[in-house]
């Protein structure tokens, strides 16, 4: 699985097809990362969230992981152009679940439009790996696509998901054929859904999960 073929085109494709909708989903819980010293972004993509995160939280150390070298280079370039202190940023070229960060090494993980790339068996491995890399009172931000429960909103989402998965399976060789909700897996690893915001009539959602003490919210 690699987004290298799309890396040169991903930013303009997103702008044309979705405008600011995906970025609004990404940054919906950005302030929930306040105070996090070490943040992991899994599937950093073209780096729009990394830029926003590094600017909003100037003291955080951020590790960005992606299976696409092209995406990582664009994320790094975007951060440099924003004047971010590159000493606190780390870029890792790796494919999950093959990459194994040290246990309990991060205060928060961000998986925006990333977990939907994995079929159920791989998703189980990826969430377990990321959960082990997080400290006991960690935070987990997720922005992704969703399928509403009923009505025209559900039919619209199902049709759009079918087209998206057909395209990305062909262009990037992702293994997933359909969306698998990660919620039960996060709960199994001790996380509680603290907040969920929905956009685009239920097609998109942005989640804030937390493990341990949730009284801070």
MARBA-3410 file (N, C-alpha, C, O; in Angstrom, 1 decimal):
217
0.8,-1.2,0.0,0.0,0.0,0.0,0.9,1.2,0.0,1.7,1.4,0.9 ~ 0.7,2.1,-1.0,1.5,3.4,-1.0,0.7,4.4,-1.8,0.0,4.1,-2.8 ~ 0.7,5.6,-1.3,0.1,6.8,-2.0,1.1,7.6,-2.8,0.8,8.7,-3.2 ~ 2.2,7.0,-3.2,3.2,7.7,-4.0,2.7,8.2,-5.3,3.0,9.3,-5.8 ~ 1.8,7.4,-6.0,1.3,7.8,-7.3,0.4,9.0,-7.1,0.3,9.9,-8.1
-0.2,9.2,-6.0,-1.1,10.3,-5.8,-0.5,11.5,-5.1,-1.0,12.6,-5.2 ~ 0.7,11.3,-4.6,1.3,12.4,-3.8,1.5,13.7,-4.5,1.2,14.7,-3.9 ~ 1.8,13.7,-5.8,2.0,15.0,-6.5,0.6,15.7,-6.7,0.6,16.9,-7.0 ~ -0.5,15.0,-6.6,-1.8,15.5,-7.0,-2.8,15.6,-5.9,-3.9,16.1,-6.0 ~ -2.4,15.1,-4.7,-3.4,14.9,-3.6,-4.0,16.2,-3.1,-5.2,16.3,-2.9
-3.1,17.2,-3.0,-3.7,18.5,-2.5,-4.7,19.1,-3.4,-5.8,19.5,-2.9 ~ -4.4,19.2,-4.7,-5.4,19.8,-5.6,-6.6,18.9,-5.8,-7.7,19.4,-5.9 ~ -6.4,17.6,-5.7,-7.6,16.7,-5.8,-8.5,16.9,-4.6,-9.7,17.0,-4.8 ~ -7.9,17.0,-3.4,-8.8,17.3,-2.3,-9.5,18.6,-2.4,-10.7,18.7,-2.1 ~ -8.8,19.6,-2.8,-9.4,21.0,-2.9,-10.5,21.0,-3.9,-11.6,21.6,-3.7
-10.4,20.3,-5.1,-11.4,20.2,-6.1,-12.6,19.4,-5.6,-13.8,19.8,-5.8 ~ -12.3,18.2,-5.1,-13.4,17.3,-4.7,-14.1,17.6,-3.4,-15.3,17.3,-3.2 ~ -13.3,18.1,-2.5,-13.9,18.3,-1.1,-13.8,19.7,-0.5,-14.3,19.9,0.5 ~ -13.1,20.6,-1.2,-12.9,21.9,-0.7,-12.2,21.8,0.7,-11.2,21.2,0.8 ~ -12.7,22.5,1.7,-12.2,22.6,3.0,-12.8,21.5,4.0,-12.5,21.5,5.2
-13.7,20.7,3.5,-14.4,19.8,4.3,-13.5,18.8,5.1,-13.7,18.6,6.3 ~ -12.6,18.2,4.4,-11.7,17.2,5.1,-10.8,17.9,6.1,-10.6,17.4,7.2 ~ -10.3,19.1,5.8,-9.5,19.8,6.8,-10.3,20.2,8.0,-9.8,20.2,9.1 ~ -11.5,20.7,7.8,-12.4,21.0,8.9,-12.5,19.8,9.8,-12.6,20.0,11.1 ~ -12.7,18.6,9.2,-12.8,17.4,10.1,-11.5,17.1,10.8,-11.5,16.7,12.0
-10.3,17.4,10.1,-9.1,17.1,10.8,-8.8,18.0,12.0,-8.3,17.5,13.0 ~ -9.2,19.2,11.9,-8.8,20.2,13.0,-9.9,20.4,14.0,-9.8,21.2,14.8 ~ -11.0,19.6,13.9,-12.2,19.8,14.7,-11.8,19.7,16.2,-12.4,20.4,17.0 ~ -10.9,18.8,16.5,-10.5,18.6,17.9,-9.0,19.0,18.2,-8.4,18.5,19.1 ~ -8.5,19.9,17.4,-7.1,20.3,17.5,-6.8,20.8,18.9,-5.7,20.4,19.4
-7.6,21.5,19.5,-7.3,22.0,20.8,-7.3,21.0,21.9,-6.8,21.2,23.0 ~ -7.9,19.8,21.6,-7.8,18.7,22.6,-6.4,18.1,22.8,-6.2,17.4,23.7 ~ -5.5,18.5,21.9,-4.1,18.1,22.1,-3.3,19.0,23.0,-2.1,18.8,23.1 ~ -3.9,20.0,23.5,-3.2,21.0,24.4,-2.5,20.2,25.5,-3.1,19.4,26.2 ~ -1.2,20.5,25.7,-0.4,19.9,26.8,0.2,18.6,26.4,1.0,18.1,27.2
0.0,18.1,25.3,0.6,16.8,24.8,2.0,17.1,24.4,2.3,17.9,23.6 ~ 3.0,16.4,25.1,4.4,16.6,24.8,4.8,15.9,23.6,5.7,16.4,22.8 ~ 4.3,14.7,23.4,4.8,13.8,22.3,3.5,13.4,21.5,2.7,12.7,22.1 ~ 3.4,13.7,20.2,2.3,13.4,19.4,2.7,12.6,18.2,3.7,12.9,17.6 ~ 1.9,11.5,17.9,2.2,10.7,16.8,1.1,10.9,15.8,-0.1,10.8,16.1
1.5,11.2,14.5,0.5,11.3,13.4,0.7,10.1,12.5,1.8,10.0,11.8 ~ -0.2,9.2,12.5,-0.1,8.0,11.7,-0.8,8.2,10.4,-2.0,8.5,10.4 ~ -0.1,8.1,9.2,-0.7,8.5,8.0,-0.8,10.0,7.8,-1.9,10.5,7.6 ~ 0.4,10.7,7.9,0.4,12.1,7.9,0.0,12.7,6.6,-0.5,13.9,6.5 ~ 0.1,11.9,5.5,-0.4,12.4,4.2,0.4,13.7,3.7,1.6,13.7,3.9
-0.3,14.6,3.2,0.3,15.8,2.6,0.6,16.9,3.6,1.1,17.9,3.3 ~ 0.3,16.6,4.9,0.8,17.5,6.0,0.0,18.7,6.4,0.5,19.5,7.1 ~ -1.3,18.8,5.9,-2.1,19.9,6.3,-2.4,19.9,7.8,-2.3,21.0,8.4 ~ -2.7,18.7,8.3,-2.9,18.7,9.8,-1.6,18.9,10.6,-1.7,19.6,11.6 ~ -0.5,18.3,10.1,0.7,18.5,10.8,1.1,20.0,10.9,1.4,20.5,12.0
0.9,20.7,9.8,1.2,22.2,9.9,0.3,22.9,10.9,0.8,23.6,11.7 ~ -1.0,22.6,10.9,-1.9,23.2,11.8,-1.6,22.8,13.3,-1.7,23.7,14.2 ~ -1.3,21.6,13.5,-1.0,21.1,14.8,0.3,21.7,15.4,0.4,22.1,16.5 ~ 1.4,21.7,14.5,2.6,22.3,15.0,2.5,23.8,15.3,3.2,24.3,16.2 ~ 1.7,24.5,14.5,1.5,25.9,14.8,0.7,26.2,16.1,1.0,27.1,16.8
-0.3,25.3,16.3,-1.2,25.5,17.4,-0.5,25.1,18.7,-0.8,25.7,19.8 ~ 0.3,24.1,18.6,1.0,23.5,19.8,2.5,23.6,19.6,3.1,22.6,19.3 ~ 3.1,24.8,19.8,4.5,25.0,19.5,5.5,24.3,20.3,6.7,24.4,20.0 ~ 5.1,23.7,21.4,6.0,23.0,22.3,6.0,21.5,22.1,6.8,20.8,22.8 ~ 5.1,21.0,21.3,4.9,19.6,21.2,6.0,19.0,20.2,6.4,19.7,19.2
6.4,17.8,20.5,7.3,17.0,19.6,6.4,16.1,18.8,5.6,15.4,19.4 ~ 6.5,16.2,17.5,5.5,15.5,16.6,6.3,14.5,15.7,7.2,14.9,15.0 ~ 5.9,13.2,15.8,6.4,12.2,14.9,5.3,11.9,13.8,4.2,11.6,14.2 ~ 5.7,12.0,12.6,4.8,11.8,11.4,5.2,10.5,10.7,6.4,10.4,10.3 ~ 4.3,9.6,10.5,4.6,8.3,9.9,3.7,8.2,8.6,2.6,8.5,8.7
4.3,7.7,7.6,3.6,7.4,6.4,4.3,6.4,5.5,5.5,6.3,5.6 ~ 3.5,5.6,4.8,4.1,4.6,3.9,4.6,5.2,2.6,5.2,4.5,1.8 ~ 4.3,6.5,2.3,4.6,7.1,1.1,5.7,8.1,1.3,5.5,9.1,2.0 ~ 6.8,7.9,0.6,7.9,8.9,0.7,7.5,10.2,0.1,7.9,11.3,0.5 ~ 6.7,10.2,-1.0,6.3,11.4,-1.6,5.4,12.2,-0.7,5.5,13.4,-0.6
4.5,11.6,0.1,3.7,12.3,1.0,4.5,12.9,2.1,4.3,14.0,2.5 ~ 5.5,12.1,2.6,6.3,12.6,3.7,7.1,13.9,3.3,7.3,14.8,4.0 ~ 7.7,13.8,2.0,8.4,15.0,1.5,7.5,16.2,1.4,8.0,17.3,1.8 ~ 6.3,16.0,1.0,5.4,17.2,0.9,5.0,17.7,2.3,4.9,18.9,2.5 ~ 4.8,16.8,3.2,4.5,17.2,4.6,5.7,18.0,5.2,5.4,19.0,5.9
6.9,17.5,5.0,8.0,18.2,5.5,8.2,19.6,4.9,8.5,20.6,5.6 ~ 8.0,19.6,3.6,8.2,20.9,2.9,7.1,21.9,3.4,7.4,23.1,3.6 ~ 5.9,21.4,3.6,4.8,22.3,4.1,5.2,22.9,5.5,4.9,24.0,5.8 ~ 5.8,22.0,6.3,6.1,22.5,7.7,7.3,23.5,7.6,7.2,24.5,8.3 ~ 8.3,23.3,6.7,9.4,24.2,6.6,8.9,25.6,6.1,9.3,26.6,6.6
8.0,25.5,5.1,7.5,26.8,4.5,6.7,27.6,5.6,6.5,28.8,5.4 ~ 6.1,26.9,6.6,5.3,27.5,7.6,6.2,28.1,8.7,5.7,28.8,9.6 ~ 7.5,27.9,8.6,8.5,28.4,9.6,8.5,27.6,10.9,8.9,28.2,11.9 ~ 8.1,26.4,10.9,8.0,25.6,12.1,9.4,25.1,12.4,10.2,24.8,11.6 ~ 9.7,25.0,13.7,11.0,24.5,14.2,11.1,23.1,13.9,10.5,22.2,14.5
12.0,22.7,12.9,12.1,21.3,12.4,12.7,20.4,13.4,12.7,19.2,13.3 ~ 13.4,21.0,14.4,14.0,20.2,15.5,13.0,19.3,16.3,13.4,18.3,16.8 ~ 11.8,19.8,16.3,10.8,19.1,17.1,9.9,18.2,16.2,8.9,17.6,16.7 ~ 10.3,18.1,15.0,9.5,17.2,14.1,10.4,16.0,13.6,11.6,16.1,13.4 ~ 9.7,14.9,13.5,10.4,13.6,13.1,9.5,13.0,12.0,8.3,12.9,12.2
10.2,12.6,10.9,9.4,12.0,9.8,9.9,10.5,9.6,11.1,10.3,9.5 ~ 9.0,9.6,9.6,9.3,8.2,9.5,8.6,7.5,8.3,7.4,7.6,8.2 ~ 9.4,7.0,7.4,8.9,6.2,6.3,8.7,4.8,6.7,9.6,4.0,6.9 ~ 7.4,4.4,6.9,7.1,3.0,7.4,5.7,2.7,7.1,4.8,3.5,6.9 ~ 5.4,1.4,7.0,4.1,0.8,6.8,3.6,0.2,8.0,4.3,-0.7,8.6
2.4,0.5,8.4,1.8,-0.1,9.6,1.0,-1.3,9.1,0.4,-1.2,8.0 ~ 1.0,-2.4,9.8,1.5,-2.6,11.2,2.9,-3.1,11.3,3.3,-3.6,12.3 ~ 3.7,-2.9,10.3,5.1,-3.3,10.3,6.0,-2.5,11.2,7.0,-3.0,11.7 ~ 5.7,-1.2,11.4,6.5,-0.3,12.2,6.1,-0.5,13.7,4.9,-0.5,14.0 ~ 7.1,-0.5,14.6,6.8,-0.7,16.0,7.5,0.3,16.8,8.7,0.2,17.1
6.8,1.4,17.2,7.3,2.4,18.1,7.5,1.9,19.5,6.8,0.9,19.8 ~ 8.3,2.5,20.3,8.4,2.0,21.7,7.1,2.1,22.5,6.3,3.0,22.2 ~ 6.9,1.2,23.4,5.7,1.2,24.2,5.6,2.5,25.0,6.6,3.0,25.5 ~ 4.4,3.0,25.2,4.1,4.2,26.0,5.0,5.4,25.7,5.6,6.0,26.7 ~ 5.2,5.7,24.5,6.1,6.8,24.1,5.4,8.0,23.6,6.1,9.0,23.3
4.1,8.0,23.5,3.3,9.2,23.0,2.2,9.5,23.9,1.6,8.6,24.6 ~ 1.9,10.8,24.0,0.7,11.3,24.8,-0.5,11.3,23.9,-1.6,11.3,24.5 ~ -0.4,11.3,22.6,-1.6,11.4,21.7,-1.2,10.8,20.4,-0.1,10.8,20.0 ~ -2.2,10.2,19.7,-2.1,9.8,18.3,-3.2,10.4,17.5,-4.3,10.5,18.0 ~ -2.9,10.7,16.3,-3.8,11.2,15.3,-3.9,10.3,14.1,-2.8,10.0,13.5
-5.1,9.8,13.8,-5.2,8.9,12.6,-6.4,9.5,11.8,-7.5,9.0,11.8 ~ -6.1,10.5,11.0,-7.1,11.1,10.1,-7.1,10.5,8.7,-6.1,10.5,8.0 ~ -8.2,10.0,8.4,-8.4,9.4,7.1,-7.3,8.3,6.8,-6.7,8.3,5.7 ~ -7.1,7.5,7.8,-6.0,6.5,7.8,-6.5,5.1,8.1,-6.2,4.2,7.4 ~ -7.3,5.0,9.2,-7.8,3.7,9.6,-8.7,3.0,8.6,-8.9,1.8,8.6
-9.3,3.9,7.7,-10.2,3.3,6.7,-9.5,2.6,5.6,-10.1,2.0,4.7 ~ -8.2,2.6,5.6,-7.4,1.9,4.6,-7.2,0.4,4.9,-6.7,-0.3,4.1 ~ -7.6,0.0,6.1,-7.3,-1.4,6.6,-8.5,-2.2,6.6,-9.5,-1.8,7.1 ~ -8.4,-3.5,6.2,-9.5,-4.5,6.4,-9.5,-4.9,7.9,-8.5,-4.6,8.6 ~ -10.5,-5.6,8.3,-10.7,-5.8,9.8,-9.5,-6.5,10.4,-9.1,-6.0,11.5
-8.9,-7.5,9.8,-7.7,-8.1,10.5,-6.6,-7.2,10.7,-5.9,-7.2,11.7 ~ -6.2,-6.4,9.7,-5.1,-5.5,9.8,-5.5,-4.3,10.7,-4.6,-3.8,11.4 ~ -6.7,-3.9,10.7,-7.1,-2.8,11.6,-7.0,-3.2,13.0,-6.6,-2.4,13.8 ~ -7.3,-4.4,13.3,-7.1,-5.0,14.7,-5.6,-4.8,15.1,-5.3,-4.4,16.2 ~ -4.7,-5.2,14.2,-3.2,-5.1,14.5,-2.8,-3.7,14.6,-2.0,-3.4,15.5
-3.3,-2.8,13.7,-2.8,-1.4,13.7,-3.3,-0.7,15.0,-2.5,0.0,15.6 ~ -4.5,-0.9,15.4,-5.0,-0.2,16.6,-4.3,-0.8,17.8,-4.0,0.0,18.8 ~ -4.0,-2.1,17.9,-3.3,-2.6,19.0,-1.9,-2.1,19.1,-1.4,-1.7,20.2 ~ -1.2,-1.9,18.0,0.1,-1.4,17.9,0.1,0.1,18.4,1.0,0.5,19.2 ~ -0.8,0.9,17.9,-0.8,2.3,18.3,-1.2,2.4,19.8,-0.7,3.3,20.5
-2.1,1.6,20.2,-2.5,1.7,21.7,-1.4,1.4,22.6,-1.2,2.0,23.6 ~ -0.5,0.4,22.2,0.7,0.1,23.0,1.7,1.3,23.0,2.4,1.4,24.0 ~ 1.7,2.0,22.0,2.6,3.2,21.9,2.2,4.4,22.7,2.9,5.3,22.8 ~ 1.0,4.3,23.2,0.4,5.5,24.0,0.6,5.3,25.5,0.5,4.2,26.0 ~ 0.7,6.4,26.1,0.8,6.4,27.6,-0.6,6.2,28.2,-1.6,6.4,27.5
-0.6,5.9,29.5,-1.9,5.5,30.1,-3.0,6.5,29.9,-4.2,6.1,29.8 ~ -2.8,7.8,30.0,-3.9,8.8,29.9,-3.8,9.5,28.5,-4.0,10.7,28.4 ~ -3.7,8.7,27.5,-3.4,9.3,26.1,-4.7,9.7,25.5,-5.8,9.3,25.9 ~ -4.6,10.5,24.4,-5.7,11.0,23.6,-5.5,10.4,22.2,-4.4,10.2,21.7 ~ -6.7,10.2,21.5,-6.7,9.6,20.2,-7.7,10.4,19.4,-8.9,10.4,19.7
-7.2,11.1,18.3,-8.1,11.9,17.4,-8.2,11.1,16.1,-7.3,10.6,15.5 ~ -9.5,11.0,15.7,-9.8,10.3,14.4,-10.7,11.2,13.6,-11.8,11.6,14.1 ~ -10.4,11.4,12.4,-11.3,12.0,11.4,-11.4,11.0,10.3,-10.4,10.5,9.8 ~ -12.7,10.7,9.9,-12.8,9.7,8.8,-14.2,9.8,8.2,-15.1,10.6,8.6 ~ -14.4,8.9,7.2,-15.8,8.8,6.6,-16.7,8.0,7.5,-16.2,7.2,8.4
-17.9,8.1,7.3,-18.9,7.3,8.1,-20.1,7.0,7.2,-20.3,7.6,6.1 ~ -20.9,6.1,7.7,-22.2,5.7,7.0,-23.3,5.9,8.0,-23.5,5.3,9.0 ~ -24.2,6.9,7.7,-25.4,7.2,8.5,-26.3,5.9,8.6,-26.2,5.0,7.8 ~ -27.1,5.9,9.6,-27.9,4.7,9.9,-29.0,4.5,8.9,-29.3,3.3,8.6 ~ -29.6,5.5,8.3,-30.8,5.3,7.5,-31.0,6.4,6.5,-30.4,7.5,6.6
-32.0,6.2,5.6,-32.5,7.2,4.7,-31.5,7.6,3.6,-30.6,6.8,3.3 ~ -31.8,8.7,3.0,-31.0,9.1,1.8,-29.6,9.4,2.1,-28.7,9.2,1.3 ~ -29.3,9.8,3.4,-28.0,10.1,3.8,-27.1,8.8,3.8,-26.0,8.8,3.4 ~ -27.8,7.7,4.2,-27.1,6.4,4.2,-26.8,6.0,2.7,-25.7,5.5,2.4 ~ -27.8,6.1,1.9,-27.7,5.7,0.5,-26.6,6.5,-0.2,-25.8,6.0,-1.0
-26.6,7.8,0.1,-25.5,8.7,-0.5,-24.1,8.2,-0.1,-23.2,8.1,-0.9 ~ -24.0,8.0,1.2,-22.7,7.6,1.8,-22.2,6.3,1.2,-21.0,6.1,0.8 ~ -23.1,5.3,1.1,-22.7,4.0,0.6,-22.2,4.1,-0.9,-21.3,3.5,-1.2 ~ -22.9,4.9,-1.7,-22.5,5.1,-3.1,-21.2,5.8,-3.1,-20.3,5.3,-3.9 ~ -21.0,6.8,-2.3,-19.7,7.5,-2.4,-18.5,6.6,-1.9,-17.4,6.6,-2.4
-18.8,5.8,-0.8,-17.8,4.9,-0.3,-17.4,3.9,-1.4,-16.2,3.5,-1.6 ~ -18.4,3.4,-2.1,-18.1,2.4,-3.2,-17.2,3.0,-4.2,-16.2,2.3,-4.7 ~ -17.4,4.2,-4.6,-16.6,4.8,-5.6,-15.2,5.1,-5.1,-14.2,4.9,-5.8 ~ -15.1,5.6,-3.9,-13.8,5.9,-3.3,-12.9,4.7,-3.1,-11.7,4.7,-3.5 ~ -13.5,3.6,-2.6,-12.7,2.4,-2.4,-12.3,1.8,-3.7,-11.2,1.2,-3.8
-13.1,1.8,-4.7,-12.7,1.3,-6.1,-11.5,2.1,-6.6,-10.6,1.5,-7.2 ~ -11.6,3.4,-6.4,-10.5,4.3,-6.9,-9.2,4.0,-6.1,-8.1,3.8,-6.7 ~ -9.3,4.1,-4.8,-8.0,3.9,-4.0,-7.5,2.5,-4.0,-6.2,2.4,-3.9 ~ -8.3,1.5,-4.2,-7.8,0.2,-4.3,-7.0,0.0,-5.6,-5.9,-0.7,-5.6 ~ -7.4,0.7,-6.6,-6.7,0.6,-7.9,-5.4,1.5,-7.9,-4.4,1.0,-8.4
-5.5,2.7,-7.3,-4.4,3.6,-7.4,-3.3,3.4,-6.3,-2.2,3.7,-6.6 ~ -3.7,2.9,-5.1,-2.8,2.8,-4.0,-2.6,1.4,-3.5,-1.7,1.2,-2.7 ~ -3.4,0.5,-4.0,-3.3,-0.9,-3.5,-3.7,-1.1,-2.0,-3.2,-2.0,-1.4 ~ -4.6,-0.2,-1.5,-5.0,-0.5,-0.1,-5.7,-1.8,-0.1,-6.3,-2.3,-1.1 ~ -5.7,-2.4,1.1,-6.3,-3.8,1.2,-7.8,-3.7,1.5,-8.5,-4.7,1.3
-8.3,-2.7,2.1,-9.7,-2.6,2.5,-10.6,-2.5,1.3,-10.3,-1.9,0.3 ~ -11.7,-3.2,1.5,-12.8,-3.1,0.4,-14.0,-2.2,0.9,-14.8,-1.8,0.1 ~ -14.0,-2.0,2.2,-15.1,-1.2,2.8,-14.7,-0.7,4.1,-13.7,-1.1,4.6 ~ -15.5,0.3,4.6,-15.2,0.9,5.9,-15.4,0.0,7.0,-16.5,-0.6,7.1 ~ -14.5,-0.1,8.0,-14.7,-0.8,9.2,-14.5,0.1,10.4,-13.5,0.8,10.5
-15.6,0.3,11.1,-15.5,1.2,12.3,-14.6,0.7,13.3,-14.7,-0.4,13.7 ~ -13.6,1.6,13.8,-12.6,1.1,14.8,-13.1,1.2,16.2,-12.4,0.9,17.1 ~ -14.3,1.7,16.4,-14.8,2.0,17.8,-14.7,0.9,18.8,-14.2,1.1,19.8 ~ -15.1,-0.3,18.4,-15.0,-1.4,19.4,-13.6,-1.7,19.8,-13.3,-2.2,20.9 ~ -12.7,-1.5,18.8,-11.2,-1.8,19.1,-10.7,-0.8,20.1,-9.9,-1.1,21.0
-11.0,0.5,19.9,-10.6,1.5,20.8,-11.1,1.3,22.2,-10.4,1.4,23.2 ~ -12.4,0.9,22.3,-13.0,0.6,23.6,-12.2,-0.6,24.3,-12.0,-0.5,25.5 ~ -11.9,-1.6,23.5,-11.2,-2.7,24.0,-9.8,-2.4,24.6,-9.3,-3.0,25.4 ~ -9.2,-1.3,24.1,-7.9,-0.8,24.5,-8.1,0.3,25.6,-7.1,1.0,25.9 ~ -9.3,0.4,26.1,-9.4,1.3,27.3,-9.8,2.7,26.9,-9.8,3.6,27.8
-10.1,3.0,25.7,-10.5,4.4,25.3,-12.0,4.6,25.4,-12.8,3.7,25.2 ~ -12.3,5.9,25.7,-13.7,6.3,25.8,-13.9,7.4,24.8,-13.1,8.3,24.7 ~ -15.1,7.4,24.1,-15.4,8.4,23.2,-15.8,9.7,23.9,-16.9,9.7,24.5 ~ -15.0,10.7,23.9,-15.3,11.9,24.7,-16.1,12.9,23.9,-16.9,13.6,24.5 ~ -15.9,12.9,22.6,-16.7,13.8,21.7,-16.7,13.4,20.3,-15.7,12.9,19.8
-17.8,13.6,19.6,-17.9,13.3,18.2,-18.6,14.5,17.5,-19.7,14.9,17.9 ~ -18.0,15.0,16.4,-18.6,16.0,15.6,-18.9,15.4,14.2,-18.0,14.7,13.6 ~ -20.0,15.6,13.6,-20.4,15.1,12.3,-20.5,16.2,11.3,-20.9,17.3,11.7 ~ -20.1,16.0,10.1,-20.2,17.0,9.0,-20.8,16.3,7.8,-20.8,15.1,7.6 ~ -21.2,17.1,6.8,-21.6,16.7,5.5,-22.8,15.6,5.7,-22.7,14.6,5.1
-23.8,16.0,6.5,-25.0,15.1,6.6,-24.6,13.7,7.0,-25.1,12.7,6.6 ~ -23.6,13.6,7.9,-23.1,12.3,8.4,-22.1,11.6,7.6,-21.7,10.5,8.0 ~ -21.7,12.1,6.5,-20.6,11.5,5.7,-19.3,11.5,6.4,-18.5,10.6,6.2 ~ -19.0,12.5,7.1,-17.7,12.7,7.8,-17.9,12.8,9.3,-19.0,13.3,9.8 ~ -17.0,12.3,10.1,-17.1,12.5,11.5,-15.7,12.7,12.1,-14.7,12.3,11.5
-15.6,13.5,13.1,-14.3,13.7,13.8,-14.5,13.4,15.3,-15.4,13.9,16.0 ~ -13.6,12.5,15.8,-13.7,11.9,17.1,-12.6,12.3,18.0,-11.4,12.5,17.6 ~ -12.9,12.5,19.3,-11.9,12.7,20.3,-12.1,11.6,21.4,-13.1,11.5,22.1 ~ -11.1,10.6,21.4,-11.2,9.5,22.3,-10.1,9.8,23.4,-9.1,10.4,23.1 ~ -10.3,9.3,24.6,-9.3,9.4,25.7,-9.3,8.2,26.5,-10.4,7.6,26.8
-8.1,7.9,27.0,-7.9,6.8,27.9,-7.5,7.3,29.3,-6.8,8.3,29.4 ~ -8.1,6.7,30.3,-7.7,7.2,31.7,-8.7,8.3,32.1,-9.9,8.2,31.9 ~ -8.2,9.3,32.8,-9.0,10.3,33.4,-9.5,11.2,32.3,-8.8,11.9,31.6 ~ -10.9,11.3,32.2,-11.5,12.2,31.2,-12.1,13.4,31.9,-12.9,14.1,31.2 ~ -11.8,13.7,33.1,-12.4,14.8,33.8,-11.9,16.2,33.3,-12.5,17.2,33.5
-10.8,16.2,32.5,-10.2,17.4,32.0,-11.0,18.0,30.9,-10.9,19.2,30.6 ~ -12.0,17.3,30.3,-12.8,17.8,29.2,-14.1,18.3,29.7,-14.9,18.8,29.0
END
